[in-house]
Structures are given as C-alpha cells and as structure tokens.
C-alpha cells in the first residue's frame, strides 16, 4: 500500500489558494486578503504570505501598491507562454527517460487508467490531477533532478487547471493521448521525444 502523502503547512495553504482561484472563489481582479485566509485556516499569516509569494512568482496573482494582492486577469496568451518552455523540458526528459521507459512503463500506466475513468465520468479535477502526475513521472524518469526541479518550478498543475477550467482547453480524450505516449516508449519509437513535445504543445490554449 502506498503511504499517504504528507504535505507541509505551506503546501496545504498553497493548494487551498490554488483551488480557490481555479474554482472561481477568487475571481480575476479580486483581492485575496492574507489575514482572512489565515483566520479561515486557523494559521498564522506567515505561511499564508509565503504561499502567496509562490503564486506571485508563478504570475497567478499580483501585488498592488497599498491594496495587497489580487488574482491576475489571465488571458489565453498568458497561459500559452508556458507551453513552449514546458514542451522543451519534457522533450529533453523524454530523450533521457526513453531507455528506462522502454523497459518498464509501469510508472505511467496507472495514470492512463485513471484518465480513462476521469474521461468517462467527465471529472475535470481528476483529469488535471492525473495528467499532471503522468507528466511528472515522465520527467522524474529522466533521472535528472535539475530538470525535475525546473519543471516543478513552472507550477504545471496550476497552469494546467487554469487552461482547462478557465479557458476551456480540452482534448478529445486525455487518456488516449497519453496512452499513445506510453505506446511510443514501450515500442522504442525513435521519435518519442518529438511526440512528447508535440503532445504538450497541442495542449496549449489558443489566444
């Protein structure tokens, strides 16, 4: 049995804020009051402030002089910028991971199975979660910790959720597209890295 994932207080607050932004609790242009969030979660303002700084670094929120922080009014163009960077990183990861994944794709397969269930149920939250988990495992399989850290620093989960829920960026089948990637690794396709890059770019919203 896989042990439960234990998140730090800062990570829990980060997830709370992200979910609030993605779900529409805090809409574009609306203030997020640090003191209220801290009171609601029964924590001090310090970890809330740290989580807000992380979101500001990701350009999800912005500081306004004398007014605190507010959710940025993001556009498709804003979201589109991250995809070429992510695609380049994942292309590199796929090249490095190809020998390992050609022998064993078991780290990817559970997420494809979960995506089939999410597609059938129309479960957007699960689609985001397992899409991101699939790509995280792909990058982790590269064995390059710097590459993984750089990928993680892009805030992939936040941007994926926003592109799907705010802009309606959808694929015909999340599961089928990811299964094609798995098949390419399993079949030792020499073009698998390019396939991964094209797959990521294909998910980008159009301005």
Secondary structure as UniProt FT lines:
FT   HELIX           9..23
FT   TURN            28..29
FT   STRAND          31..32
FT   HELIX           34..41
FT   HELIX           45..57
FT   TURN            58..59
FT   STRAND          61..64
FT   TURN            65..67
FT   STRAND          68..71
FT   HELIX           76..103
FT   HELIX           106..121
FT   HELIX           124..140
FT   TURN            141..142
FT   HELIX           145..153
FT   HELIX           156..165
FT   TURN            166..167
FT   HELIX           174..186
FT   TURN            187..188
FT   TURN            190..191
FT   HELIX           192..202
//
